[in-house]
Amino acid sequence: MSKFNVTYNVVSQESAEYGDVEESGYISENSRLSDAVQDVIRTRTNEVDGSNIESDDCRVSVYNGMEFITGDSETRTLHRPANCTNASWNRICRAVRVAY
């Protein structure tokens, strides 16, 4: 059974000036798919200026726009396990888009 990792990064206005991130790390490691999907679609706040979902052969990322209060932007990424087939990965990417 595949296990999934979800990572995040937060870019503040200050860190953006230097082309860096304010903070980053793992939200979950070796999670079940259902938990990983929930982790990737959650945000720190609902008060953001829009969002966007992008996927490729290795990851699906949710890019949250700038938070109205802090000005920070958060990205959460679900990483594809090595043993995940292309067909399964395509279904996972669609599921993240539907859940979001």
C-alpha positions as CSV (number, residue, x, y, z in Angstrom):
1,M,0.0,0.0,0.0
2,S,1.3,3.4,-0.9
3,K,2.1,6.0,1.8
4,F,1.9,9.7,1.0
5,N,3.9,12.7,2.2
6,V,2.5,16.3,2.3
7,T,4.8,19.3,2.6
8,Y,4.2,23.0,3.0
9,N,5.9,26.3,2.6
10,V,4.9,29.7,3.7
11,V,6.2,32.8,2.0
12,S,5.9,36.1,3.9
13,Q,6.3,39.5,2.4
14,E,9.7,39.8,4.0
15,S,11.0,36.4,2.8
16,A,9.6,37.1,-0.7
17,E,11.9,40.1,-1.0
18,Y,14.9,37.7,-0.7
19,G,13.4,35.0,-2.9
20,D,13.1,32.7,0.2
21,V,10.4,31.0,2.3
22,E,9.5,32.0,5.8
23,E,8.9,28.4,6.9
24,S,8.6,24.9,5.4
25,G,8.4,21.3,6.4
26,Y,6.2,18.3,6.5
27,I,2.5,18.3,7.4
28,S,2.3,14.5,7.3
29,E,4.6,11.7,6.4
30,N,3.7,8.1,5.4
31,S,0.0,8.9,5.5
32,R,-2.9,7.0,4.1
33,L,-4.3,8.6,0.9
34,S,-7.5,9.9,2.5
35,D,-5.5,11.7,5.2
36,A,-3.0,13.1,2.8
37,V,-5.7,14.5,0.5
38,Q,-7.3,16.2,3.6
39,D,-3.9,17.6,4.6
40,V,-3.1,19.1,1.2
41,I,-6.5,20.8,0.8
42,R,-6.6,22.5,4.2
43,T,-5.2,25.9,4.6
44,R,-4.1,27.9,7.7
45,T,-6.9,30.4,7.0
46,N,-9.9,30.8,4.7
47,E,-9.2,34.5,4.3
48,V,-7.0,34.2,1.2
49,D,-7.0,36.0,-2.1
50,G,-7.9,33.0,-4.2
51,S,-6.1,29.7,-4.8
52,N,-4.8,27.5,-7.6
53,I,-4.1,23.8,-8.0
54,E,-1.3,22.4,-10.2
55,S,-0.2,18.9,-10.7
56,D,2.6,17.1,-12.6
57,D,4.0,13.5,-12.7
58,C,5.5,13.9,-9.2
59,R,3.3,16.1,-7.1
60,V,0.0,18.0,-6.8
61,S,0.2,21.4,-5.2
62,V,-2.4,23.8,-3.8
63,Y,-1.2,27.4,-4.0
64,N,-3.1,29.7,-1.6
65,G,-3.2,33.4,-2.4
66,M,-2.0,36.0,0.0
67,E,-3.7,36.0,3.4
68,F,-5.6,39.3,3.9
69,I,-4.4,39.8,7.5
70,T,-0.7,38.7,7.4
71,G,0.2,38.9,3.7
72,D,1.6,35.4,3.8
73,S,1.0,32.8,1.1
74,E,1.0,29.1,1.8
75,T,1.6,26.2,-0.6
76,R,0.8,22.6,0.3
77,T,2.1,19.7,-1.8
78,L,1.1,16.0,-2.0
79,H,4.0,14.0,-3.2
80,R,3.6,10.9,-5.4
81,P,5.0,7.7,-3.9
82,A,7.5,5.7,-6.0
83,N,5.1,2.7,-6.3
84,C,2.1,4.7,-7.5
85,T,1.1,3.9,-11.1
86,N,0.3,6.6,-13.6
87,A,-3.4,5.6,-13.7
88,S,-3.6,5.8,-9.9
89,W,-1.8,9.1,-9.8
90,N,-4.2,10.6,-12.4
91,R,-7.1,9.5,-10.2
92,I,-5.5,11.0,-7.2
93,C,-4.9,14.4,-8.9
94,R,-8.6,14.5,-10.0
95,A,-9.7,13.6,-6.4
96,V,-7.7,16.5,-5.0
97,R,-9.3,18.9,-7.5
98,V,-12.8,17.6,-6.7
99,A,-12.2,17.7,-2.9
100,Y,-10.9,21.3,-3.1
